[in-house]
Amino acid sequence: MQEPEALETEEALQSLLTSSTDRLFIVKFGAVWCKPCTDLQPSIDALKQELAETDRNAQVVLVDRTDDNDELFSTHDISKLPTVLLIINGEVRTKLARPDSADLRHQVLSLLAPPALVLDADF
C-alpha cells in the first residue's frame, strides 16, 4: 500500500480516484489544528500498515483544511472533522464523521475482499 497522499483540490482527488477503479480509497478530511483529527491519525496509520502487510488493494489519502480548499470540503459535504470517506470505483460507499478506530477498521475491512490464501512449500 502506498504512503498517504495529501491532496488540496477536487481535480487532484478525482484524478487519483479514477487512476485505479478497483482500489479502496480511504480519504481522511481533517485539519492540522483539529485535535480529534490528530487523535485519529495513529489509527489510520496502523490500519494502513495492516492493509499493506496483507497486500490489500487500498490507499490512504489525506485532505487537510486550508483557506484555499473550501470548495473541496463543500463538494463532499464535510461539516465535521475528521470525516473519512471510503470510495471504490469513484463512488462513496461509506461516510464516517468522527469515527472511532474500531468502527473505521470494521467499515474498511467490510469493503475489501478477504486476503488471498498463500500456501507455503511445506503444505
C-alpha positions in Angstrom: 0.0 0.0 0.0 1.3 3.5 -0.9 2.2 6.2 1.5 -0.7 8.6 2.3 -1.1 11.2 -0.4 -2.0 14.7 0.6 -4.4 16.5 -1.8 -5.7 20.0 -2.0 -8.1 20.2 -4.9 -11.1 18.4 -6.2 -9.4 17.9 -9.5 -6.4 16.2 -7.9 -8.8 14.0 -5.8 -10.9 13.0 -8.9 -7.7 12.3 -10.9 -6.5 9.9 -8.1 -9.9 8.2 -7.7 -10.1 7.4 -11.4 -6.5 6.1 -11.5 -7.5 2.8 -10.1 -11.1 1.8 -10.2 -11.0 -1.3 -8.1 -8.9 0.2 -5.2 -10.4 1.3 -2.0 -9.5 4.9 -1.2 -9.6 5.9 2.4 -9.9 9.7 2.3 -9.5 11.4 5.6 -10.7 15.0 5.7 -9.1 16.9 8.6 -7.1 19.8 9.7 -3.7 20.2 11.4 -5.3 22.3 14.2 -8.0 19.7 14.8 -7.4 17.6 18.0 -9.8 14.7 17.0 -8.1 14.6 13.6 -4.6 14.2 15.2 -6.1 11.7 17.6 -7.4 9.5 14.7 -4.2 9.6 12.7 -2.4 6.8 14.6 -5.4 4.5 14.0 -5.3 5.3 10.3 -1.5 4.7 10.2 -2.0 1.3 12.0 -4.8 0.4 9.6 -2.6 1.4 6.6 0.2 -0.8 7.9 -2.2 -3.8 8.5 -3.6 -3.5 4.9 -0.1 -3.3 3.5 1.0 -6.4 5.4 -1.9 -8.4 4.0 -1.4 -6.9 0.5 -4.9 -5.4 0.3 -5.8 -3.0 -2.6 -6.3 0.2 -0.6 -4.8 3.7 -0.4 -4.9 6.3 2.3 -5.5 9.9 1.1 -5.3 13.0 3.4 -7.1 16.2 2.8 -6.2 19.0 5.3 -8.5 22.0 5.5 -6.9 25.3 4.3 -8.4 28.6 3.3 -7.8 27.6 -0.3 -9.8 24.3 -0.4 -13.2 25.2 0.9 -14.7 24.0 -2.4 -13.3 20.5 -1.8 -14.9 20.3 1.6 -18.2 21.7 0.4 -18.3 19.4 -2.6 -18.2 16.4 -0.3 -20.4 18.0 2.3 -17.8 17.8 5.1 -19.1 19.6 8.1 -17.4 17.6 11.0 -13.7 16.9 11.3 -12.4 14.4 10.9 -14.6 12.8 8.3 -13.5 9.7 6.4 -14.9 8.7 3.0 -14.4 5.1 1.8 -14.5 5.3 -2.0 -14.5 2.4 -4.6 -15.0 3.0 -8.4 -15.4 6.7 -7.7 -18.5 6.0 -5.5 -18.6 7.0 -1.9 -19.5 3.7 -0.2 -19.3 4.9 3.4 -19.0 8.3 5.0 -17.9 8.3 8.6 -18.0 11.6 10.6 -15.7 11.5 13.6 -15.2 7.7 13.5 -13.7 5.7 16.3 -10.8 3.5 15.3 -12.7 0.2 15.7 -15.6 1.3 13.6 -13.3 2.7 10.9 -11.4 -0.6 10.8 -14.6 -2.6 10.6 -16.0 -0.5 7.8 -12.8 -0.7 5.7 -12.4 -4.4 6.1 -16.1 -5.0 5.2 -15.5 -3.3 1.8 -12.3 -5.3 1.0 -12.2 -8.8 -0.4 -10.6 -11.2 2.0 -6.8 -11.6 1.6 -5.6 -14.4 -0.7 -4.6 -17.6 0.9 -1.0 -18.3 0.4 0.3 -21.8 1.0 3.9 -22.3 1.8 6.2 -25.1 0.5 5.5 -27.4 3.5 1.8 -27.6 2.8 
